[in-house]
């Protein structure tokens, strides 16, 4: 991340105001002053000035101007630089959990769109070329008609259908999971915050590790790929990053990877955050390297190729027999995020890696540990890449304290309600919660 001027919003009133990325030693803070509510500062990049982070600092923004209505009303105007990679569709506000932190403030009721109405949303997206949809909420699995919704998305022309879920119902009702698979579900984005019940008790107000393990087992049974999605909170589960990755590797090919989400403060959260309440991308990358004992290194990862480079990272790997890891991440191209087809390439990559393929009986997945470990035969190696592909990625969402409009206009994760398509962080941004 480079220092420099940008624009943001006031956390109290969401008024658009000038902002600046200011170096503070090894860190970068986003600083801004609202004429009515005063000065605000939030750390957005901590300890990432070393040579290993040069790829993240090489990005030069395009000078196209900032959309006049951002972040409240402009949607995807001509000044937004990226097309839709993944379109999120909210199908419910209900949830069977009451987490202290929830970007969607889920748990309430309200009207839910019917299957026919959702089909029209999916059809509109697919006709525009947006064939990768993410079903979200709330908790989508509370809807008994979820298999019909998935089938409707497929019928509308959506090639990849992702489910965001806490996994509770999937683990408890295997036949429901079977129905989702048979309806055409591509894979499950599974909320997975850590390896102990204590972690879930702190983040979700309930002990859940048994339910998480059961959900993975059931998805494996019906060939549904699972990507683990930890929300990282300093002092709660940032010390479990290596354990989560190790767990995921050992459960390949059922688990397709890990997608870390450093906590952002929008929706529902207990109190306005301080800098100690945040974990930034450089810290996550360093933890990945140190907590895995160097099995995965910072140099194995690239900045996001479909969003602003400081919004995320990804690494592509294959899990070999005996838990060995081979890096497949391509050489970083700093111009890739500016290419017209960046969203298509990223969409194809994610669908290919996170969807679990149907492998024949003679595939390498059934080979005993140690056999074919040298992979001199190219067909055997390519089969292994297909069956045991594994990704580690992260997405740093922006809240009212950290929102940087330069980053927002590169967003490719968009929320659709049928009438409009809006960048994710603009859709869910909320005013500061009052201090208790």
N, C-alpha and C positions, 0 to 999 in steps of 0.2 A: 504494500500500500504506500502510495506517495503522498507527501504533504501537499497542501494546496487548498484553494478556495472552492467551495461548492455551495449547495443550498440544502436546507433541511426543514424541520418543522419545530415549533414550540411544543414540548411534551404536555403542557397544560391546556393550551387552546388549539393546537394543531395548525396554527397560523404558519404559513411558509415564510422562512426567514433565511438570511445569509448565514453560512457556516464555514468553518475552516478546519482542515485536518492539520493538527499542530503536533510536532515532535516533542516528546517529553522523555529525554534519554533514549532508551531502547523502545519506547512505546509511542503510539500515536493516539491522540485524543481528538474526538469531534467536538468542537466548541462553537457556541452560538449564543446570541442574546436576543430575547424577545422584548420589544419595547414595553410590554405590559407586565411580563412575568419574570424578567431578569435573565441572568446568566446560567448556562447549563454546560456541563462537560461530561463526556463519557469515553472511556477507553474503548477503542475499536480494533487495536492491533498491538499486542503486547509481546515484546521480545523477539520481533521478527525482522530485525534489520541486518542479520548476518548474510553471508554469501549464499547459504543454502536457500534463502528466500528471494534470490534475485529474480526468479521467474515471476513471482507475484508483483514485483515492482517495475517490471519492464513494460507494463501496459500504458499506452498513450491514448487518452480519451479522444473520441471524435468530436469536433467542434460543430455541433448541430443545434445548439441551444437546448434549453430545458423546457419541457412541455409546460404551457402556461397554466394548465389546470391541475398539475401534479401537486400532491398525491391524491387529491380528493375526487376530481371529476373527469379527468381527460381520458381514462381508459387506456387504450393503445393508440395514441395519436401518431402523427408522422414523425415526431421526434423520439419516439421509442425505437431503439435500435435492433431489438431481437424479436423474432417471430416466436410463436408458441411451440415449445418443445412438449410440455405436458400440460393438459388442461384439467384442473381440479373442479369437480362437481360435487357440491354439498347435497346429500340426499336426506339428511335428517339433522335436527339439533339435539335429539335425544342421546343419552349416553348412560351406560350401566356403571360408570365410575363417577366420582366427584373429585377430580384432581385439584390440588391447590393452584396449579399452574395449567392453564389451558388456553391456547391461542384463539380457539373458537368460542370460548365461554359456554361450552356445551353443558347439557344437563337439563335444559328446559324442554318445553313442548313446542307448540306452534304447528303451523301447517306444513305438511310434507308434500313435495311434488309426487304425483302419481306416476306409474310406469309409462303411460302414454305421454305425459308432459316431459318426462325425462328422455324418452325416445326422441322427441323433437329437439331437445337440447343436444343430444348426442349426434343426431342427423345434421344439425346445423354446423357442429364442430367438424364432423367427418367430411361434409361437403366442402368445407373451407380448407381441407387438408390436414386438420388436426385430429389424427387417428389414435393418439395416445391419451387415454383418460384415466383419471385418478378419482376413485369414489371415496368421499370423505364425509365428515360430519363435525360433530357428534361421533357416535360409533355406528357405522353403517350396518353392522351385523345385528342391531336391534330390530331391523326391518325384516319381517318374515318373508317379504317378497323380494329379498335381495337377489336370489337366483334369477327371477324374472327381469330385474333391472340389469343384471349383467348380460343376459340374453338379448335384451333390448339394445344395449350398447353395441354388441356384436352385430346384431341385425341392421343397425344404423350405419355400420361400416367402420367401427372402431377396431383397429387391429390389435391393440394392447389395452387391456383393462386391469388396472391396479387397484387393490383394495387396501386402504389404510385401516388398521384394526388393532385393538388391544388383545385380540386373540381369545378372549374368555369364552365366547360362544363356540368358536371353532373347536376348541379343545374339549368342551363339554358335550357338544353335539356333533359327532363325526358325520352323521348322515347329512347334516346341514352343510358341512364342509364339502362332502361329496357332491351335493347339488350345485354348489358354487363352481366346483371344478368342471362338472359336466355342462354347466351353462356357458363356460368359456372364459372363466377367470384366468388371467395370465400369471399373477403372482401376488403375494401378500407382503405388504409393508408392515411389519410387526413391531408395535411399541415394545421395546425391550431395554430397560434402563440399567440392568445390572444382574449380578449372579446371586444376590442374597435377598431374602425377604425384607431385611432391614432397609434396603434401598427403596423398595416399592412402598414400604410403610411411610417413608419420608416423602416420596414424590407423588404417590398415588393414594395415600391414606388407607392402604390395604396390602396385605401380604399376597404376592401374586406369582412367585417363582414357579410353583407347581403348575399353575395354569399356563404359564409361558412355555414350559417344557412340553406340556401336553399338546398345546397348539402346534408346536413344531412337529411333534410326532404324528399328529393327525394330518397335517399338510403334506408331510413326507409320504404318508400312506396313499394319498390321492395325487401325488406327483405335482403338488403346488409348490413352486419355489418360494422361499422365505428370505426376505432381507430384514435383518435386525436394525431397529431404529432407536438408539439411545438418545434421550434428552440429557445433555451433560450439564450438571450443576456443580459449581465449585464446592468442595468440602463434603459433597454427598456421594457422587459416583465418578468423579474425574480420576480417582485412583484405580478404577476398574476397567479402564480402556483396554489395557493389555489382556485382561482376563476375558473380556467380551470377545475380542478378536480371536483369542486362542480357542474359546468355546465354539465360535462360528467355524473356524478352520476344521476342527475335529468333527463337525457335523456337516461338512461338505460331502455330497452335493445337495443335500436337502436345504442347507443354508447357503444362499448365493452371495452373501456379503454383509457388510455392516455400513450403515449410513448414519453418521453422527450428526446431531443437531445441537450445537451449543445453545443454551437457554437464551431466549429473547423474551422481553417483557411486554407482551400485548395480550389482549383478551383478559383472562383472569389470572391475577398474581397477588400475593399477600401485601406487598408494599413497594414503593418506588425503589429501584435498585441502585446500589453503589457500585463502584468499580470492582470491589471484592466479590460481587455477586455475578461477575461475568467471566467467561472463559473464551478466548479468541482463537482464531484458526492456527496461528503459530504455536500456541500452547498445546492445542490438540495434536498437531503434527509431531511436536517434540515428545509428547506423551506416547504416541503410537510407536515411535522409535525406541524410547527408553523402556517402556513397559513390555515391549515384545522382545527385549534383549537384542535389538538390531535386526530381528527377522524381517521387519519392514522398516525401511529408512526414509527419511525426508526426501531424499533424491529420487525415490521410487514414485513420487506423486507429482501431479501437475495441477496448476490452477484450473478452475472451471473453464471449459471450452465453449459453454453455451450461455453463460451469464458473465457478469463482471468477475474478473480474476480474484477479487477479494471477497467474493460471495461463497466460494467453496473450493474443494479440491477433490481429486479422484485418483485412484490407482487401480490398475488392472493386473490380475495375477491368475495363475492356475495352481491348484493344489495337486501335488504329485503324491504317489504312494509314500507311506511313512511320514506324512505331514510335511514333506518338503514343499517349498514355495518357489515358483519361478515367476519372475517379473515379466509382464507383457506390456506395461505402460509404454506408449509411443513417445518419441522425442517431442518435447513441447514446441508448439508453433504459436508464437504470440499473436499472430494475425488470425488464428483460427476462430476466435470469438467474434471477429468482425465479418466473417464470411457469410454470404447470403444463405448458404445451406448448413450453417452450424447447427441449427435446431434439428435438422433432419438427421445429421450424422450422430448427434447426441441421442436422439430418440431411438435410432437403430441400435446404438451401442447398449443403452440401458435395457431395451426390450430383449436383446440377445443375451445379455449377461444375467439379468434377474429372472427371466422366464426359464423354468426348468424344462429341458428338452425331453422328449420321449426317446429313450435309448433302447436299441435292440438287445436281445439276449446275448449276442456275441460281443457287445461293447466292452471297452476297457474298464468300465466301472465295476465289473465283477471280478477283475483280476485280483489275486491275493496280494497283500502288501509286499512290496519288493520286486514283484514281477513287472517287466517292461519299464523298470524305473529309469533306464537310460533313454528310452523313447527314440532310438535310432530310426525306427520306422515312422515315416511322416504321417501315415494314415492313423497310426495308433496315437501319436501325439495330438493330432487335430481332433481325434475323438475325445481325448482327455480334456483338451481345452474346452470343447463343447459341453462335456458332462460336468467338469469340475472347475469351470470358470468362476472366479471369485473377485469381488471388488471391495475396496474400502473407499468411502467417500464421505463428504461432509457438506452441509449447507448452513451458512450463518445468516439467519433471517434478521431483518432490521426492525427495530421498534421505534417509538417516538423519540427516544434519546439518541439513537444511533443512525437514524434514517439519513442516507446520503443520496440525493437525487441523481448524481452521476451513476451510482450503482443501480438505482431503481430502473433507469431507462435501458439497462442491459438485461433486465429480468426476462426469463423465458418460461417460468412457472406461473401460469395464469389461472385465474378463477373465473369460471363461466356460470352465469345464471340464466342463460338463454337470451337475455336482452343485451348484456354487455360482457366484455372480457377485460379483466383487471389484473395487474401485477399482484402477486400474492401478498407482498408486504404492504402495498397500498390498500388492499382489500381488508386486511385484518388489523391495521394500525388503530390503536385506541389511545385516548387521553390518559394521562397519569392517574393512577389510582390514588385516592386520598391517603395521607399518612395516618395510620391507626392511632 
